[in-house]
Amino acid sequence: MRIVSMALITALGLSVTACGSTTANRSVYSERQPVVSKANFVLDLNTGAGGLSTAEQNRLSGWFDALDLGYGDRISIDDPSYAASPVAKAAVENIVASYGLLVSDKAPVTEGYVPAGLMRVVVTRTSASVPGCPDFSHRSHTDFQARTSANYGCGTNSTLSAMIANPEDLVRGENADGEDQAQASKAIRAYRDKKVGGQ
């Protein structure tokens, strides 16, 4: 009877060890990290010598409304043959400006080619999400090895992904070129150099 009990305890201990060995995360980093995805939407417009017709401009505006164009979207013009007139490009820029956005200088590579007499407008939309969150699969699991659960960090990372204005900042961050670092740190320097007054 005693031997059977010891064998049973040993078997249970090995099974618990085997179950927990796949999630051996003892750091403060969460297993679920934000994933940034990018999608390109394209619309080919007919261009002429006089630029974009009223019908084409209305079609472009309707397309922007259907996409719910807003902050964070990047708009660019793909015209490899440089056939579009400056008047047509200016018309697109004016419509984009009415949404409070600017036209990017570089257009991403899209599927297919732009036929002669057409100008392609590309809307690039980036989104961030945390796949697999929340994860309550190990809610009742008792761990004695100081390992973080699979759900650790899901709330913080999911909220960050939902709130960030430009999801691309999660990948490469903001560019500091052209910023005056001395001016940016002026308040910190004034605080540190402040003389402490006595009573």
C-alpha positions in Angstrom: 0.0 0.0 0.0 2.8 2.4 0.8 4.7 1.6 -2.4 1.6 2.3 -4.5 1.0 5.6 -2.7 4.6 6.7 -3.4 4.3 5.7 -7.1 1.1 7.7 -7.4 2.7 10.8 -5.9 5.7 10.5 -8.2 3.5 10.1 -11.3 1.4 13.2 -10.3 4.6 15.2 -9.8 6.0 14.3 -13.1 2.7 15.1 -14.9 2.6 18.6 -13.3 6.2 19.2 -14.3 5.5 18.1 -17.8 2.4 20.3 -18.1 4.2 23.5 -16.9 7.4 23.0 -18.9 6.0 24.5 -22.1 5.3 27.9 -20.5 8.6 28.5 -18.6 8.5 32.3 -18.7 10.2 33.6 -15.6 10.8 37.1 -16.9 8.7 40.3 -16.7 8.1 40.2 -20.5 4.7 39.2 -21.7 4.3 36.3 -24.1 1.6 38.1 -26.1 3.1 41.0 -28.0 1.4 43.5 -30.3 1.4 42.5 -34.0 1.4 45.3 -36.6 -0.3 44.6 -39.9 -0.5 46.7 -43.0 -3.0 46.8 -45.8 -3.0 48.7 -49.1 -6.2 49.9 -50.9 -5.9 51.1 -54.4 -8.1 53.1 -56.8 -7.2 53.8 -60.5 -8.4 57.1 -61.8 -8.8 58.3 -65.4 -6.6 61.3 -66.1 -6.8 63.7 -69.0 -5.2 66.8 -70.3 -7.4 68.9 -68.1 -6.7 66.8 -64.9 -9.4 64.9 -63.1 -13.0 65.3 -64.2 -15.7 66.1 -61.8 -17.0 62.5 -61.9 -13.6 61.1 -61.1 -13.1 63.6 -58.2 -16.5 62.6 -56.8 -15.6 58.9 -57.2 -12.4 59.5 -55.2 -14.2 61.4 -52.5 -16.8 58.6 -52.3 -14.0 56.0 -52.0 -12.4 57.9 -49.2 -15.7 58.1 -47.4 -16.3 54.4 -47.8 -12.8 53.7 -46.3 -13.6 56.1 -43.5 -10.3 57.9 -44.2 -8.7 59.5 -41.1 -5.6 60.1 -39.1 -3.0 57.3 -39.4 -3.9 56.5 -43.0 -1.1 57.2 -45.5 -2.1 58.4 -49.0 0.2 58.2 -52.0 0.0 58.5 -55.8 1.5 55.7 -57.9 2.2 56.9 -61.4 5.3 55.0 -62.8 4.9 56.4 -66.3 4.6 60.0 -65.0 1.7 60.4 -67.4 -0.6 62.2 -65.0 -0.7 65.9 -65.3 0.3 68.2 -62.4 -3.3 69.4 -62.5 -4.6 65.9 -61.8 -2.2 65.4 -58.9 -3.1 68.8 -57.5 -6.8 67.8 -57.6 -6.0 64.6 -55.6 -3.9 66.6 -53.1 -6.8 69.1 -52.6 -9.3 66.3 -51.9 -6.9 64.6 -49.5 -6.3 68.0 -47.7 -10.0 68.3 -47.1 -9.7 65.2 -44.9 -6.8 66.9 -42.9 -4.1 64.7 -44.5 -1.2 65.0 -46.8 0.0 63.0 -49.8 3.1 61.0 -49.2 6.1 61.3 -51.6 6.7 57.5 -51.8 4.1 55.0 -53.0 4.2 51.4 -51.8 4.5 48.5 -54.3 1.0 47.2 -55.2 -0.2 44.3 -57.2 -0.5 44.7 -60.9 0.6 47.6 -63.1 -0.9 51.0 -63.8 -2.2 51.2 -67.4 -1.5 54.2 -69.6 -3.9 57.1 -68.9 -4.6 56.0 -65.4 -3.3 57.3 -62.0 -3.4 55.0 -59.0 -4.2 56.4 -55.6 -3.0 54.2 -52.7 -4.3 54.3 -49.1 -2.0 52.4 -46.7 -3.7 51.5 -43.4 -1.7 50.1 -40.5 -3.3 48.4 -37.5 -2.1 46.8 -34.3 -3.6 43.9 -32.3 -2.5 41.3 -29.8 -3.4 37.8 -31.0 -4.5 35.3 -28.4 -5.5 37.9 -25.8 -7.0 37.4 -23.3 -5.8 33.9 -22.5 -7.5 32.3 -19.5 -6.5 28.8 -20.4 -4.3 28.4 -17.2 -6.6 30.3 -14.8 -6.8 27.4 -12.4 -3.2 26.3 -12.8 -1.1 26.6 -9.7 2.6 27.3 -10.4 5.3 27.0 -7.8 8.2 28.0 -10.1 7.6 31.8 -10.3 6.6 31.8 -13.9 4.3 34.4 -15.4 1.0 33.2 -16.9 0.2 33.3 -20.6 -2.3 36.1 -19.9 0.3 38.3 -18.3 0.6 41.7 -20.1 -2.5 41.1 -22.3 -4.4 44.1 -20.8 -1.5 46.5 -21.2 -0.5 45.4 -24.7 -4.1 45.3 -25.9 -4.8 48.8 -24.6 -1.6 50.2 -26.1 -2.5 48.6 -29.5 -6.0 50.2 -29.4 -4.8 53.7 -28.3 -1.7 54.3 -30.3 -2.2 56.9 -33.0 0.3 55.5 -35.5 0.8 51.7 -35.1 4.0 51.9 -37.1 5.6 53.5 -34.1 5.5 50.1 -32.4 7.9 48.9 -35.1 10.4 51.7 -35.7 9.4 54.6 -33.5 9.4 58.3 -34.4 12.3 59.9 -36.3 14.1 62.6 -34.3 15.8 64.2 -37.3 15.3 68.0 -37.4 14.3 68.2 -33.7 16.3 70.5 -31.4 17.2 68.2 -28.5 18.7 71.1 -26.6 15.4 72.9 -26.7 13.5 69.8 -25.9 15.6 69.2 -22.7 15.5 72.9 -21.6 12.9 72.3 -18.9 14.7 69.3 -17.5 18.0 71.3 -17.5 16.4 74.2 -15.7 14.9 71.9 -13.1 18.3 70.2 -12.4 20.3 73.5 -12.3 17.8 75.1 -9.9 19.4 76.3 -6.7 17.8 75.0 -3.6 16.8 77.9 -1.3 17.2 77.6 2.5 14.9 78.9 5.1 
